[in-house]
């Protein structure tokens, strides 16, 4: 009986940890901005833990993208310029979802324009 109670206690602790991780591993927990979520077919949806893409639109100021990377504890995987837009692909241990790109797991995409910073997880859906 004591072993069973100990087992139940461990299971409860593990489930609590998983619930907290699911609740707090979203972009809107780390970043203040206009928050939205999208399905795989680019339709805006209410938040789903297991599916969907998250997006936060921020006003740009010097170092905005570095602040985002720091808040998410993200490591840059690749940077590229598309016209006058800087695209940063990164991995953050703070976020759950990810996709394989460039031989690495990526779960943060940041687009930096003249006036805005768009952050998406695992990638940005829609235009920026």
N, C-alpha and C positions, 0 to 999 in steps of 0.2 A: 504494500500500500504506500509506503514512504517513497519507493522508487517511482511509482506511478504519479504521485503528487509532484515529485521533483521534475519528472518528465513533462507534466502539464505546465509547470511553472516555466520551464525552458521554452516550451512551444509558445506560451503567451508572450514571453519577452521577445522571441524572434518575430512573431506576428506584429507586435507593437513597433518593432524596428522597421519592418517592411512597410507598414502603414505610414509611419513618419517619413520614410524615404520617398514613398510615392507622393505624399502630400507636399513635400518641400523640395523636390527635384524638378522644378519647373522654372522657366525663365522669369515669370512675373514675381517670383519670390526674391530674385536677385536684382532685378532691374525695374526702375520706375519709367513708365512710358505707356504708349498705346498698345495694349495687349490683345492679340487675336489668335485663334487656332483654326487650322484648315485640315480637311480630310485629304486622302491621297489623290482625289480627283479635283483638288483646288476649291472645294466648296467650303465656305466658312461654317464651322461647327462649334458647339459648346465643347468644353474641355473633356477629353477622354484620356485616361491614363495610359492605355495600351496602344492607342492609335492616334494619328494626327501629327501635325506639324505646328509648332509654336512660333510666334513672331512678336517682337517688340520693336516699335518705332520710336527712336529717340531724336532729340534735337542735337545737332553737332556742336561741339566745342573742341578746342585743341586737346588732343589726347583721349578723346571719347572712346575710341576703339581699344586703347590700352587699359582704360578703366574697366571696360566690359570684360576683357580677358582676365584682368586681375580679380574682379568680383567673382567670376566663374571658375577661377583657378585653372584656366585653360592654357594649354600649350599649342602654339601655332604649328599646323601641319604644312600649310602652303599659303603663299600670298600670290595674287595675280592682279593685273590691271586690265579692265575691260573698258576701253575708252578712258573716260575721266573718273571711273568708279574703281576704288580699291576693294578687292574681295579677299577676305581672310577666312581660311578653313582651319578649324581648331578642334581639339578634344578636351572636354571638361569631365573630371571625375564626379562633378556635382550633378550631372544630368544623366538620365537613364538611357534614352534612345540613341542610336547611332547608325551610320551607314559606312560601308567600305568605299573609300576614295583614295586614289594615289597610293595604294598599298597600306593604308592606315585606317583606323576607325576615326570618323569625323562626326561630331554631334553639335557643333556650333559653326554657323556661317555668318559672317559679318560683312555687310556692304556699306562702304563709306563713300557718300557723295559730298558735293559742295555744302549742302545744308542739313543733311540728315545722316544718321547711323541706323541701319536696319539690322536686327539680330534675329536669326532664325535657328530653330533646333528641330530636327537634326540639320535641315537645310531651310533656306528661305523659300517660301511659296509665294507666288504672286510677283508683282513688279517691285522694283526699288529705284 
